[in-house]
Amino acid sequence: MANTRELKIVSEYAINKAAEVLGVTLERKSVRIGSIKSKIFDGVSSDGKIVAKVINHSGLTSGNNKPNAKIRNTFAECYFLSLTESLNRYLVMTDPEFYHIFKDESAGLLVANNIQLLLVELPTEYRNIVSRVTKQASEEMR
């Protein structure tokens, strides 16, 4: 089974880099969504005005197709972000190819919910972790 726990290390790196870019401290924290539910987000500012979710999806599929399931999953994360009371909501993406694919797919759809895309490119060691976990998960699906 793919060790997705390794992706937490990658997400921590991405949130730390996003925090640097945004000039705030972000920590993994539970945030109220809707009237009675809560959800853990990868990065939340101390005042709750910023909330972020890391997306480690890769780009095109092995068949060179658009990753439709990953796109749908990312839109689901947008929905949860939109349910927060935070003023600034971020999808922090770690793969440049998926970032561009999702940017095109979501053009004009995120602004109403004040969701912004932020690309954090990973150093080689973290890209290797994502690649290994993604490959293992893909092999399991076959």
Backbone as a chain_set.jsonl record, in Angstrom:
{"seq": "MANTRELKIVSEYAINKAAEVLGVTLERKSVRIGSIKSKIFDGVSSDGKIVAKVINHSGLTSGNNKPNAKIRNTFAECYFLSLTESLNRYLVMTDPEFYHIFKDESAGLLVANNIQLLLVELPTEYRNIVSRVTKQASEEMR", "coords": {"N": [[0.839, -1.178, 0.0], [0.52, 2.227, -0.803], [2.512, 4.619, 0.821], [1.13, 7.118, 2.025], [1.526, 8.764, 4.156], [4.0, 9.851, 3.956], [3.588, 12.016, 2.339], [2.777, 14.007, 4.03], [5.074, 15.229, 4.976], [5.913, 16.548, 2.707], [3.744, 18.267, 2.362], [4.005, 19.831, 4.671], [6.416, 21.149, 4.087], [5.584, 22.615, 1.825], [3.582, 24.257, 2.932], [5.113, 25.763, 4.719], [6.713, 27.186, 2.905], [4.712, 28.579, 1.531], [3.789, 30.155, 3.629], [6.0, 31.8, 3.984], [5.934, 33.246, 1.555], [3.469, 34.535, 1.835], [3.887, 35.973, 4.098], [3.173, 35.282, 6.725], [2.537, 33.197, 9.633], [1.708, 29.853, 9.34], [-0.286, 27.113, 10.385], [-1.153, 23.651, 10.71], [-4.484, 22.991, 11.233], [-7.755, 22.628, 12.675], [-10.723, 23.869, 11.279], [-13.811, 25.557, 11.435], [-16.401, 24.628, 9.27], [-19.241, 25.526, 7.572], [-22.164, 25.311, 9.669], [-21.95, 23.415, 11.765], [-19.878, 21.615, 11.363], [-16.367, 20.684, 11.156], [-13.12, 20.932, 9.633], [-9.852, 19.768, 8.974], [-7.266, 21.821, 7.915], [-4.306, 22.349, 5.958], [-2.838, 24.666, 6.383], [-3.315, 27.396, 8.491], [-3.761, 30.701, 9.446], [-2.887, 32.476, 12.496], [-4.858, 34.305, 13.201], [-6.952, 33.357, 11.762], [-7.665, 34.411, 9.328], [-6.512, 33.549, 7.023], [-6.55, 30.602, 5.173], [-5.348, 27.47, 4.044], [-4.905, 24.848, 1.67], [-2.971, 22.123, 0.753], [-2.166, 20.787, -2.384], [-1.038, 17.965, -3.851], [-1.199, 16.794, -6.338], [-0.233, 15.263, -9.439], [0.482, 16.021, -12.915], [-0.603, 15.346, -16.206], [-2.122, 12.158, -17.004], [-0.775, 8.759, -17.106], [-1.463, 7.9, -19.597], [-1.338, 10.182, -21.002], [-3.507, 11.872, -20.713], [-5.954, 14.323, -19.608], [-6.113, 14.82, -16.124], [-8.835, 14.005, -14.91], [-10.173, 13.017, -12.557], [-8.499, 13.954, -10.519], [-8.797, 16.664, -10.915], [-11.524, 16.993, -10.297], [-11.417, 16.245, -7.587], [-9.872, 18.339, -6.598], [-11.554, 20.509, -7.045], [-13.468, 19.794, -5.165], [-12.041, 20.268, -2.821], [-11.903, 23.006, -3.061], [-14.549, 23.642, -2.596], [-14.784, 23.004, 0.172], [-12.945, 24.863, 1.193], [-14.361, 27.169, 0.547], [-16.395, 27.113, 2.38], [-15.367, 28.005, 4.724], [-14.884, 30.717, 7.08], [-12.814, 32.301, 6.503], [-10.981, 35.044, 5.136], [-9.099, 34.95, 3.114], [-8.302, 32.457, 0.95], [-6.43, 29.658, 0.013], [-5.195, 27.462, -2.478], [-2.538, 25.518, -2.393], [-0.31, 24.473, -4.59], [1.877, 21.87, -5.659], [2.899, 20.851, -7.97], [3.972, 21.929, -11.036], [2.837, 21.319, -13.591], [0.25, 20.279, -12.991], [-0.726, 22.518, -11.67], [-0.95, 24.401, -13.8], [-2.802, 23.074, -15.436], [-5.055, 22.962, -13.716], [-5.424, 25.669, -13.24], [-6.265, 26.547, -15.759], [-8.642, 25.018, -15.997], [-10.163, 26.051, -13.91], [-10.525, 28.697, -14.431], [-11.937, 31.797, -13.794], [-13.744, 30.723, -11.986], [-13.089, 30.592, -9.296], [-12.762, 33.046, -8.114], [-15.091, 34.229, -7.035], [-15.347, 33.022, -4.586], [-13.126, 33.85, -3.346], [-10.761, 32.324, -3.617], [-7.462, 31.507, -4.131], [-4.797, 30.462, -6.264], [-1.661, 29.052, -5.559], [1.556, 28.393, -6.44], [4.022, 26.271, -5.292], [7.07, 25.297, -5.89], [8.767, 22.241, -5.628], [11.79, 21.092, -4.037], [14.206, 18.687, -5.283], [14.344, 16.358, -3.557], [11.818, 16.317, -2.318], [10.109, 16.252, -4.525], [10.755, 13.73, -5.426], [9.698, 12.129, -3.377], [6.921, 12.608, -3.701], [6.614, 11.628, -6.299], [7.296, 8.909, -5.966], [5.303, 7.998, -4.135], [3.004, 8.563, -5.619], [3.413, 6.912, -7.843], [3.343, 4.368, -6.615], [0.699, 4.35, -5.672], [-0.688, 4.522, -8.077], [0.031, 2.108, -9.287], [-1.252, 0.364, -7.584], [-3.864, 0.808, -8.267], [-4.208, -0.453, -10.634]], "CA": [[0.0, 0.0, 0.0], [1.293, 3.469, -0.909], [2.695, 5.279, 2.11], [0.724, 8.511, 1.848], [2.014, 9.544, 5.303], [5.177, 10.589, 3.49], [3.144, 13.277, 1.728], [2.652, 15.023, 5.08], [6.35, 15.939, 4.999], [5.871, 17.429, 1.539], [2.752, 19.305, 2.654], [4.604, 20.738, 5.659], [7.366, 21.988, 3.358], [4.826, 23.529, 0.963], [2.927, 25.254, 3.787], [6.152, 26.667, 5.219], [7.083, 28.077, 1.8], [3.561, 29.462, 1.314], [3.801, 31.111, 4.739], [7.039, 32.785, 3.657], [5.421, 34.085, 0.463], [2.348, 35.327, 2.341], [4.35, 36.778, 5.219], [2.449, 34.914, 7.944], [2.788, 31.855, 10.146], [0.578, 28.957, 9.075], [-0.182, 25.816, 11.044], [-2.21, 22.674, 10.459], [-5.481, 23.253, 12.26], [-9.165, 22.39, 12.365], [-11.48, 25.101, 11.061], [-15.249, 25.33, 11.265], [-16.992, 24.789, 7.943], [-20.675, 25.467, 7.782], [-22.616, 25.674, 11.017], [-21.635, 22.453, 12.829], [-18.767, 20.73, 10.996], [-15.008, 21.22, 11.101], [-12.212, 20.211, 8.744], [-8.452, 20.132, 9.179], [-6.59, 22.389, 6.758], [-2.848, 22.263, 6.072], [-2.29, 25.92, 6.881], [-4.284, 28.38, 8.974], [-3.083, 31.772, 10.175], [-3.311, 32.561, 13.901], [-6.103, 35.074, 13.291], [-7.973, 32.656, 10.988], [-8.009, 35.123, 8.092], [-5.944, 32.806, 5.894], [-6.637, 29.147, 5.26], [-4.728, 26.903, 2.853], [-4.915, 23.401, 1.453], [-1.92, 21.7, -0.166], [-2.556, 19.822, -3.407], [0.17, 17.321, -4.38], [-1.506, 16.038, -7.555], [0.653, 15.411, -10.59], [-0.175, 16.496, -14.135], [-1.29, 14.423, -17.105], [-2.098, 10.741, -16.648], [0.226, 7.964, -17.831], [-1.938, 7.833, -20.976], [-1.239, 11.54, -21.52], [-4.835, 12.484, -20.682], [-6.225, 15.266, -18.533], [-6.404, 14.067, -14.894], [-10.182, 14.45, -14.532], [-10.497, 12.705, -11.157], [-7.73, 14.876, -9.686], [-9.428, 17.981, -11.077], [-12.76, 16.952, -9.492], [-11.002, 16.245, -6.188], [-9.397, 19.682, -6.267], [-12.761, 21.343, -6.928], [-14.078, 19.458, -3.877], [-11.282, 21.015, -1.822], [-12.351, 24.403, -3.2], [-15.838, 23.732, -1.912], [-14.536, 23.064, 1.609], [-12.345, 26.171, 1.462], [-15.4, 28.2, 0.436], [-17.265, 27.037, 3.552], [-14.719, 28.635, 5.873], [-15.13, 32.149, 7.215], [-11.551, 32.982, 6.218], [-11.026, 36.057, 4.087], [-8.178, 34.567, 2.049], [-8.259, 30.998, 0.835], [-5.392, 29.287, -0.951], [-4.822, 26.112, -2.879], [-1.091, 25.527, -2.561], [-0.014, 23.342, -5.471], [3.3, 21.548, -5.674], [3.296, 20.347, -9.285], [3.71, 22.979, -12.026], [1.948, 20.866, -14.663], [-1.124, 20.259, -12.487], [-1.075, 23.91, -11.408], [-1.401, 25.025, -15.051], [-4.034, 22.396, -15.854], [-6.167, 23.392, -12.864], [-5.615, 27.105, -13.474], [-7.103, 26.641, -16.965], [-9.962, 24.436, -15.718], [-10.892, 26.836, -12.913], [-10.517, 30.115, -14.812], [-13.165, 32.526, -13.531], [-14.639, 30.007, -11.077], [-12.649, 30.639, -7.901], [-12.722, 34.428, -7.63], [-16.29, 34.532, -6.24], [-15.124, 32.49, -3.242], [-11.833, 34.367, -2.904], [-9.785, 31.237, -3.575], [-6.332, 31.805, -4.996], [-3.851, 29.38, -6.494], [-0.281, 29.402, -5.239], [2.471, 27.313, -6.815], [5.263, 26.121, -4.53], [7.844, 24.241, -6.543], [9.467, 21.414, -4.64], [13.16, 20.635, -4.327], [14.283, 17.315, -5.805], [14.035, 15.318, -2.57], [10.377, 16.282, -2.092], [9.503, 15.78, -5.78], [10.964, 12.28, -5.45], [8.713, 11.526, -2.468], [5.607, 12.664, -4.36], [6.664, 10.725, -7.447], [7.288, 7.525, -5.467], [3.988, 7.701, -3.563], [2.055, 8.588, -6.734], [3.648, 5.7, -8.638], [2.834, 3.226, -5.843], [-0.772, 4.428, -5.659], [-1.131, 4.238, -9.438], [0.197, 0.671, -9.503], [-2.282, -0.312, -6.806], [-5.154, 1.0, -8.928], [-4.276, -1.313, -11.825]], "C": [[0.886, 1.244, 0.0], [1.337, 4.169, 0.448], [2.396, 6.768, 1.965], [1.12, 9.381, 3.04], [3.24, 10.367, 4.915], [4.795, 11.936, 2.877], [2.954, 14.381, 2.763], [3.926, 15.858, 5.176], [6.383, 16.963, 3.865], [4.901, 18.582, 1.8], [3.284, 20.311, 3.67], [5.592, 21.687, 4.99], [6.608, 23.043, 2.551], [4.14, 24.624, 1.787], [3.94, 26.242, 4.337], [6.59, 27.657, 4.142], [5.942, 29.057, 1.504], [3.515, 30.538, 2.397], [4.843, 32.2, 4.497], [6.544, 33.769, 2.606], [4.341, 35.044, 0.979], [2.724, 36.211, 3.53], [3.596, 36.534, 6.513], [2.957, 33.565, 8.441], [1.529, 31.043, 9.886], [0.807, 27.65, 9.812], [-1.383, 24.95, 10.678], [-3.218, 22.798, 11.591], [-6.884, 22.944, 11.748], [-9.893, 23.729, 12.299], [-12.948, 24.74, 10.876], [-15.64, 25.567, 9.81], [-18.493, 24.619, 8.108], [-21.005, 25.773, 9.229], [-22.181, 24.692, 12.106], [-20.434, 21.55, 12.543], [-17.443, 21.471, 11.067], [-14.188, 20.358, 10.164], [-10.8, 20.689, 9.033], [-7.883, 20.635, 7.848], [-5.089, 22.394, 7.026], [-2.23, 23.52, 6.659], [-3.377, 26.899, 7.254], [-3.49, 29.435, 9.742], [-3.646, 31.87, 11.591], [-4.616, 33.332, 14.069], [-7.238, 34.453, 12.472], [-8.351, 33.331, 9.683], [-7.476, 34.442, 6.84], [-6.083, 31.32, 6.173], [-6.107, 28.574, 3.945], [-4.802, 25.384, 2.856], [-3.844, 23.072, 0.434], [-2.474, 20.63, -1.1], [-1.277, 19.275, -4.027], [-0.093, 16.518, -5.649], [-0.472, 16.301, -8.64], [-0.185, 15.773, -11.815], [-0.896, 15.413, -14.923], [-1.154, 12.974, -16.634], [-1.021, 10.02, -17.45], [-0.17, 7.79, -19.299], [-1.944, 9.192, -21.653], [-2.598, 12.245, -21.623], [-4.94, 13.479, -19.535], [-6.631, 14.469, -17.291], [-7.762, 14.462, -14.294], [-10.545, 14.173, -13.077], [-9.754, 13.647, -10.215], [-8.326, 16.289, -9.754], [-10.702, 18.037, -10.233], [-12.434, 16.993, -7.996], [-10.569, 17.638, -5.741], [-10.568, 20.656, -6.179], [-13.493, 21.045, -5.618], [-13.355, 20.19, -2.749], [-11.64, 22.502, -1.869], [-13.676, 24.613, -2.481], [-15.638, 23.862, -0.405], [-13.88, 24.381, 2.002], [-13.418, 27.259, 1.474], [-16.341, 28.205, 1.638], [-16.643, 27.653, 4.796], [-15.092, 30.113, 5.923], [-13.876, 32.97, 6.919], [-11.706, 33.954, 5.057], [-10.188, 35.665, 2.879], [-7.987, 33.062, 2.063], [-7.287, 30.632, -0.279], [-5.361, 27.79, -1.211], [-3.335, 26.197, -3.182], [-0.731, 24.274, -3.351], [1.485, 23.145, -5.595], [3.797, 21.035, -7.027], [2.96, 21.399, -10.348], [2.739, 22.565, -13.13], [0.493, 20.846, -14.181], [-1.607, 21.675, -12.183], [-1.636, 24.557, -12.677], [-2.69, 24.389, -15.572], [-5.212, 22.914, -15.039], [-6.445, 24.877, -13.033], [-6.507, 27.314, -14.69], [-8.52, 26.151, -16.701], [-10.809, 25.327, -14.81], [-10.997, 28.321, -13.257], [-11.898, 30.742, -14.608], [-14.089, 31.896, -12.506], [-14.294, 30.188, -9.594], [-12.755, 32.029, -7.288], [-13.921, 34.764, -6.741], [-16.143, 34.056, -4.795], [-13.764, 32.896, -2.679], [-10.813, 33.258, -2.677], [-8.7, 31.561, -4.595], [-5.429, 30.586, -5.111], [-2.446, 29.889, -6.213], [0.586, 28.193, -5.562], [3.72, 27.381, -5.944], [6.017, 24.964, -5.177], [8.72, 23.539, -5.514], [10.913, 21.157, -5.045], [13.127, 19.155, -4.705], [13.875, 16.258, -4.792], [12.53, 15.19, -2.326], [9.625, 15.847, -3.353], [9.622, 14.265, -5.872], [9.978, 11.554, -4.543], [7.35, 11.48, -3.142], [5.562, 11.677, -5.517], [6.566, 9.267, -7.006], [5.904, 7.138, -4.947], [2.935, 7.637, -4.666], [2.179, 7.319, -7.576], [3.085, 4.473, -7.923], [1.298, 3.204, -5.864], [-1.329, 4.07, -7.026], [-1.053, 2.737, -9.74], [-0.864, -0.126, -8.757], [-3.647, -0.238, -7.49], [-5.31, 0.081, -10.142], [-4.764, -2.681, -11.505]], "O": [[1.882, 1.304, 0.72], [0.32, 4.291, 1.13], [3.308, 7.578, 1.803], [1.058, 10.607, 2.952], [3.487, 11.437, 5.471], [5.584, 12.881, 2.896], [2.966, 15.562, 2.417], [3.863, 17.061, 5.43], [6.825, 18.097, 4.048], [5.203, 19.736, 1.494], [3.04, 21.511, 3.543], [5.609, 22.882, 5.285], [6.951, 24.224, 2.59], [4.121, 25.786, 1.382], [3.657, 27.437, 4.415], [6.814, 28.833, 4.431], [6.189, 30.237, 1.253], [3.233, 31.701, 2.108], [4.599, 33.376, 4.77], [6.714, 34.98, 2.749], [4.309, 36.216, 0.604], [1.96, 37.094, 3.918], [3.397, 37.453, 7.308], [3.712, 32.88, 7.751], [0.419, 31.49, 10.176], [1.924, 27.136, 9.867], [-2.469, 25.447, 10.38], [-2.856, 22.72, 12.766], [-7.154, 22.995, 10.548], [-9.704, 24.601, 13.147], [-13.279, 23.74, 10.239], [-15.262, 26.568, 9.202], [-18.948, 23.656, 8.725], [-20.225, 26.415, 9.933], [-22.054, 25.089, 13.264], [-20.022, 20.79, 13.419], [-17.391, 22.701, 11.042], [-14.515, 19.195, 9.927], [-10.576, 21.869, 9.303], [-7.998, 19.982, 6.811], [-4.654, 22.437, 8.177], [-1.214, 23.452, 7.352], [-4.256, 27.204, 6.449], [-2.653, 29.106, 10.582], [-4.753, 31.402, 11.856], [-5.395, 33.045, 14.978], [-8.359, 34.962, 12.483], [-9.264, 32.874, 8.996], [-7.931, 34.72, 5.73], [-5.775, 30.845, 7.265], [-6.374, 29.112, 2.871], [-4.767, 24.737, 3.902], [-3.805, 23.674, -0.639], [-3.155, 19.698, -0.673], [-0.517, 20.015, -4.651], [0.705, 15.65, -6.003], [0.084, 17.393, -8.751], [-1.413, 15.823, -11.747], [-1.698, 14.659, -14.373], [-0.193, 12.617, -15.952], [-0.426, 10.595, -18.361], [0.689, 7.558, -20.149], [-2.487, 9.344, -22.747], [-2.812, 13.092, -22.49], [-4.124, 13.478, -18.614], [-7.421, 13.531, -17.401], [-7.819, 15.171, -13.289], [-11.165, 15.016, -12.428], [-10.319, 14.093, -9.216], [-8.349, 17.01, -8.757], [-10.935, 19.021, -9.531], [-13.098, 17.694, -7.232], [-10.873, 18.059, -4.625], [-10.569, 21.539, -5.322], [-14.077, 21.95, -5.022], [-13.996, 20.68, -1.82], [-11.675, 23.172, -0.837], [-13.891, 25.64, -1.837], [-16.244, 24.725, 0.23], [-14.222, 24.957, 3.034], [-13.387, 28.16, 2.311], [-17.016, 29.205, 1.886], [-17.317, 27.807, 5.815], [-15.556, 30.683, 4.935], [-13.88, 34.192, 7.067], [-12.466, 33.711, 4.12], [-10.529, 36.008, 1.747], [-7.565, 32.478, 3.062], [-7.313, 31.211, -1.365], [-5.482, 26.973, -0.299], [-2.926, 26.874, -4.125], [-0.835, 23.157, -2.845], [2.259, 24.101, -5.631], [4.995, 20.812, -7.201], [1.789, 21.727, -10.541], [1.91, 23.368, -13.559], [-0.397, 21.336, -14.877], [-2.773, 21.995, -12.414], [-2.688, 25.194, -12.63], [-3.565, 25.084, -16.088], [-6.249, 23.266, -15.6], [-7.601, 25.296, -12.973], [-7.404, 28.158, -14.665], [-9.489, 26.783, -17.123], [-12.034, 25.353, -14.93], [-11.502, 29.11, -12.459], [-12.893, 30.284, -15.17], [-15.125, 32.477, -12.181], [-15.143, 29.954, -8.733], [-12.83, 32.165, -6.066], [-13.772, 35.517, -5.779], [-16.748, 34.625, -3.886], [-13.31, 32.357, -1.669], [-10.096, 33.251, -1.676], [-8.98, 31.85, -5.758], [-5.312, 29.787, -4.182], [-2.088, 31.008, -6.581], [0.376, 27.105, -5.026], [4.386, 28.413, -5.869], [5.643, 23.801, -5.027], [9.327, 24.171, -4.65], [11.229, 21.022, -6.227], [12.134, 18.465, -4.471], [13.128, 15.342, -5.136], [12.022, 14.083, -2.148], [8.614, 15.15, -3.26], [8.702, 13.592, -6.338], [9.478, 10.485, -4.896], [6.696, 10.437, -3.157], [4.571, 10.968, -5.691], [5.834, 8.481, -7.608], [5.392, 6.07, -5.28], [2.072, 6.76, -4.653], [1.175, 6.726, -7.973], [2.427, 3.636, -8.542], [0.688, 2.151, -6.053], [-2.345, 3.381, -7.117], [-1.949, 2.171, -10.364], [-1.322, -1.163, -9.235], [-4.485, -1.122, -7.31], [-6.424, -0.136, -10.619], [-4.877, -3.521, -12.398]]}, "num_chains": 1, "name": "protein.A"}
